[in-house]
Amino acid sequence: MDQRLNGLVEWASDQIRQLADIDLQGQVEAVSGDASFRRYFRLRGLGSSWILVDAPADKEDNPRFIAIARRWRQSGVAVPAVLAADVERGYMLLEDFGDTLLWQAAHQDDATEKSILALYRQAIDQLIHLQSVPKNDIPPYDAELLDREMELFRDWLCQQQLGMTLSADEHQLLDQTFACLKQQALAQPVVTVHRDYHSRNLMLKPDHSLGVIDFQDAVAGPACYDLVSLLRDCYVRWPQPMIDELMAYYWENARPAGHYLADWPQFVKDFDWMGMQRHLKAAGIFARLNLRDGKPSYLADIPNTCQYLLEVSARYAELADFHQWLVSTFQPALLNLSLRD
């Protein structure tokens, strides 16, 4: 084991000894990580297990993670309990939700459309509850943040990853498109937003309920954001009839909760355009993960993510010029990337 992991295991074992009066000599195994600098490990022993988190204090905002985890858990959101933390060293001991991501549960051999819909309805129920959590102590999903996220597409994907040289007219087109998407997003009702609510951040717990992880970037923002993250997932593509059914399920249940009161046509547009903003951001992040962080596996998720951009932009006259640019200029460049890789 490396030095930090040795220290983490020693610290966690001591915490477990204090919490549960267990003198643990357990087995440690790596757990699939995320796109951040955090590392996750599972410590097993005496029929129990815990999640150990190595989150270097100079790279991760651990106090924010802990504060949100405790506040959301007190509000009834199914996030892991923070059992112990050493903020200065960047160590945390968390409740173990098991190994099964929503993505895995939905792709099991015995999964059916009925069982998948049931899982996603459960995820939407959890989302509607999450949107009720007070939002006064989390930052706003404001114009500056929306702009900064969409710029990732232009900078990291188009210019750095694909090597595109954008003309003044192309820059203007992107500016206008980003401005339209931003305006639409800022006009939505404001709720608590997880900001990465998708199939790899929801876990099927041993009791078959869904748990929520990777929530430390929460903001107060547009009501449709987390829903589009879930249903137009960068990591999985569901048939449109299934998405339509689940969109309707959210809309029908969010209205009584007071989270979204506009009519169905407005909801569809809000959902679509919010998805455009998110997919621009995500595609740029995937390129950055490859170029800056040395994580090339995320390149494989760019084509699916950008396919959503193509499909949605084709439906709206306001986005016709952007759609044409995607078809004539961007997609050929992206195809060349796929062929190279």
C-alpha positions, 0 to 999 in steps of 0.5 A: 500500500502507498503511504497515504493509504497506509495512513488512511487505513490506520486512522480508519481502523482507530475510528472504528475501534472508537465507534464500534469497539471493534479491533479490526484487522480487515481487508482493504480493496479499491472501489471505483473512483470518480472524476475528482482527485478523491480515492475510495476504498472498502474496509471489510472485517467481522462481517461489516464494511466501511468506505474509506475516502482519501481526499487530499485537503489541497485538492478537495473541499472536504468541509463542504462535502461533510456539511452537505452530507450531514444536512441532507441526511438530516433532511431525509435524503439517502446519502452515506453517513459521515462516521468520522473525518480528519479534514486536515489530512483529507480522510473520511470514514463513510457508511457503505452503500454496497457495490451496485450502481444504478447503471449496473442494476439497470444493465443486469441480465434479468433487468426488464423495462418494468424493473428499470422504470421502477428504479428510475421512478424511485430516483425521481422520488428521491430527486423531488425530495432532494429539491425540497431541502433548504437551499439558502446555504449553497451557492447559486447556479448563476449566470457566471457559473453557467457561462464558465461551464459552457466555455469548457466545450469551446476551450477543452473539446473544440480547440484543445482536444479536436484542434479546431481553429474557430473563426470570428463567426463561429465564436459569435455563434457559440456566444449567442447559443450559450446566451440563449441556453443561459437565459432559459436556465435562469428563468426556471424555478430554483431548487436544490440541485445535486449537479451530477445526479445520474446512473453512476452517482445513485446506488442500489443499496442492499435493501433495494432503496437508492442512495445518493453519492458525489453531491459535494458540488450542490448548488441552488439552480434550475429545477430541470437540471438534475432530471435531465442529468438522470434521463439524458445520462452521458453514460447510458441512452434510454429510448425516447418513449421511456424518457417521455414517460419518466419526464411526465412522472416528474412533472406530475409529482413536482407540481404538487411539491411546488418545484415546477408549476409551468405547463407541459410544453414549457417543461419540455423546452426547459428540460431540452435546453437545460440538457443542452447546457449540461451536455456542452459542459460534460463534453468539455469536462470529458476532454479536460479529464483526458488532456489535463488529468490523464483519464482517457477513458472519458473520451468514449463518453463524448460521442453519446453526449454530443449526440444529445446536442445534435438531436435537441438542437434539431427541434428548435428554430432558435438553435437552427444555426447551431445545429447546422454548425454541429452537423457540418463542422463539429461532427466531422471533427469529432468523427476524426477523433473517434477514428484516431482513438 
